[in-house]
Amino acid sequence: MTTDHERQEAVREVARILHGRLLPTLDAEHVAGLAVDALHAIDWRHVPRPPGIPTAARSGDPPNTEWRKAREQLTRPEGDQQ
């Protein structure tokens, strides 16, 4: 069973894909709703996109503690043990 929120999310995602591909007189949100309803009728279910994984720290952010520890281990002269 799909909740209203999940359906709305699926409609927004499909409308985003359709936007700019339909005639200007057609409502992409309405067409997307019809498409999602038709897909649900054949047991298709929208899988929400997972949140993005940050790939890098923002410019200007100080390095975190783990990064500093790793850098110290990599740049430590050979034979220098702590």
Secondary structure in CASP SS format (residue, H / E / C, confidence):
PFRMAT SS
TARGET T0000
AUTHOR 0000-0000-0000
METHOD secondary structure of the structure
MODEL  1
M C 1.00
T C 1.00
T C 1.00
D H 1.00
H H 1.00
E H 1.00
R H 1.00
Q H 1.00
E H 1.00
A H 1.00
V H 1.00
R H 1.00
E H 1.00
V H 1.00
A H 1.00
R H 1.00
I H 1.00
L H 1.00
H C 1.00
G C 1.00
R C 1.00
L C 1.00
L C 1.00
P C 1.00
T C 1.00
L C 1.00
D C 1.00
A H 1.00
E H 1.00
H H 1.00
V H 1.00
A H 1.00
G H 1.00
L H 1.00
A H 1.00
V H 1.00
D H 1.00
A H 1.00
L H 1.00
H H 1.00
A H 1.00
I C 1.00
D C 1.00
W C 1.00
R C 1.00
H C 1.00
V C 1.00
P C 1.00
R C 1.00
P C 1.00
P C 1.00
G C 1.00
I C 1.00
P C 1.00
T C 1.00
A C 1.00
A C 1.00
R C 1.00
S C 1.00
G C 1.00
D C 1.00
P C 1.00
P C 1.00
N C 1.00
T H 1.00
E H 1.00
W H 1.00
R H 1.00
K H 1.00
A H 1.00
R H 1.00
E H 1.00
Q H 1.00
L H 1.00
T H 1.00
R C 1.00
P C 1.00
E C 1.00
G C 1.00
D C 1.00
Q C 1.00
Q C 1.00
END
